[in-house]
Amino acid sequence: MDVFDPCYAFQDAELIKSAGCYPFFRVLSASDGPIVTIEGKPVIMLGSNNYLGLTHHPDVLRAAHEAIDRYGTGCTGSRFLNGNLELHESLERELAEFVGKDAALVFSSGFLANAGALGILAAGDGTVVFSERENHASLIDGFRLARAHPRVFNGADDLERQLSERTAWPNALVVTDAVFSMTGRVIDLRRLIELKHRFGFRLYVDDAHGFGVHGLQGRGTGDMQGIAGDIDILFATFSKSLASMGGFVSGEKRVIDFLRHKTRTLMFSAALAPAQAAAARAALHVMRNDASLFEKLWENVNFYRKGLLRLGYWNMNSTHPIQPVFVGSESLAFRMCQEALELGVFTTPVVFPAVPLGQALIRTSVTPAHTIEQLQQALDVFALLARRFPIPHVDPANLPEAAEMDFSYLFAEPPEEGEVPVAHLHA
Ligand SMILES: Cc1ncc(COP(=O)(O)O)c(C=O)c1O
């Protein structure tokens, strides 16, 4: 047995490549935000997390350039030792003030923030961790670092059922995404806070996809639902609305100070690069000062969302800029994304294990930087796909059961337009 045997046996990627619809690691040679260049051809980017479209905002670009001029390109060391910039500290103060917490701690990536913070917080003797079943990989890797074995819950009702085993849970840490990254589903944080008051646990919320989208000036999902002050630890990333890299956790001063001195992913990893920190800070300023960004975002989301629904697609009831297109079959998702790209629209297939087997979807997302014309072009492409491929009309209460991996569409010739009847999964 050679340790490389699993590598040599791995064939999934080759299988999809041989069918001509491998959708991963696509090479972009240029980008202006809503339009990217792939193989020399401009396509509409409908697969990003650039929720405020700020990656090319003049203030953000200028701040990044100035930070390079002032500090150079890298910190060449961790914040703990030689790489702690005034820029990191001011960003932390501004973030903490913005989200209404005592303190914040900035990491080089959101993944490192979640994994590092939970690697410590979930490791306490006797701590019981409850984790939402769709939680992001960085949270799950945090539990792994902590050697914790979380109890998985499926929404607030299920959490309540599990907590009801005891009258109080002062030793419990409940961890959840506020917005689930593949479907745009928003969790009811108010219910979780009611449970928190009843059972006395601590609540850690990952608002990667709600920060910069929900709430006053983008303060996040907790702010939108009126319970921000009840979240014990709030996490968000700079890699989405803030158009940069990096992430932060925020909360009580003594807790954040403890994490500052204990978190291995902060202490033993190089500090967030100056340009990234400055870009995130500038994006935060733009987001706080330009209300028109949000108006444009929601105008675009509404336009695009209604268009998808009119075409007969099921968007899994998402009202978020993430607009999933439910497809069902894994191979159909690969095939449709490939066709969409050839027709000028970049989307991403989401397949098992990111979603249950047989519940594949195409993830699309809208930004304020898209023009209505670009979104209409994208809808025209989806209209064409709807005529070419069987769009499942799904009864949301009755999703398909986990099925065998279905590769039939990978190798099928795409049918001629209009040839395919709409498929009813639950006819
Ligand atoms: C819900 C969620 N949490 C955390 C992260 C990690 O953030 P980052 O991209 O900053 O590493 C992501 C990014 O994919 C995410 O979607």
The ligand as an SDF file (V2000), in Angstrom:
LIG
                    3D

 16 16  0  0  0  0  0  0  0  0999 V2000
  -19.8300   30.8780    4.9330 C   0  0  0  0  0  0  0  0  0  0  0  0
  -18.3700   31.0930    4.7270 C   0  0  0  0  0  0  0  0  0  0  0  0
  -17.5740   31.1880    5.7940 N   0  0  0  0  0  0  0  0  0  0  0  0
  -16.2440   31.3770    5.6580 C   0  0  0  0  0  0  0  0  0  0  0  0
  -15.6530   31.4740    4.4160 C   0  0  0  0  0  0  0  0  0  0  0  0
  -14.1660   31.6370    4.3180 C   0  0  0  0  0  0  0  0  0  0  0  0
  -13.8510   32.9190    3.9260 O   0  0  0  0  0  0  0  0  0  0  0  0
  -12.5070   33.2960    3.1280 P   0  0  0  0  0  0  0  0  0  0  0  0
  -12.8310   33.2770    1.6720 O   0  0  0  0  0  0  0  0  0  0  0  0
  -12.2130   34.6770    3.6210 O   0  0  0  0  0  0  0  0  0  0  0  0
  -11.4600   32.3250    3.4970 O   0  0  0  0  0  0  0  0  0  0  0  0
  -16.4540   31.4120    3.2840 C   0  0  0  0  0  0  0  0  0  0  0  0
  -15.8440   31.5320    1.9390 C   0  0  0  0  0  0  0  0  0  0  0  0
  -16.0360   30.7270    1.0850 O   0  0  0  0  0  0  0  0  0  0  0  0
  -17.8500   31.2080    3.4280 C   0  0  0  0  0  0  0  0  0  0  0  0
  -18.6530   31.1000    2.3700 O   0  0  0  0  0  0  0  0  0  0  0  0
  1  2  1  0
  2  3  1  0
  2 15  2  0
  3  4  2  0
  4  5  1  0
  5  6  1  0
  5 12  2  0
  6  7  1  0
  7  8  1  0
  8  9  2  0
  8 10  1  0
  8 11  1  0
 12 13  1  0
 12 15  1  0
 13 14  2  0
 15 16  1  0
M  END
$$$$
